[in-house]
């Protein structure tokens, strides 16, 4: 499981994917940013308005107070998947692979 930091006051959630330091942050949606290491690996994901985003992912309201009980894990395939678990309910967020990001593309 990954380390999660949730700030109820700002309704922001940070998911650590790695102990590496962030080198670059890319906004993949208005409420989701992904932090990358200098070697282009995902090191963390920040979710703003987390209770709203996770309510959408779980397809039911997730109160802010319950977000501190959230569990999270990562898996990879054609994308990086962030799997959330809350009270035996599951939701998945797919993050495009880093090499597909124009921000991280190597110069031609």
Buried (B, 14 or more C-beta within 10 A) or exposed (E): EBEBEBEEEEBBBBBBBBEBEBBBEBEEEEBBBBBBBEEBBBBBBBBBBBBBBBBBBBEEEBEBEBBEEBEBEBEEEEBBBBBBBBEEEEBEBEBEBBEEBEEBEEEE
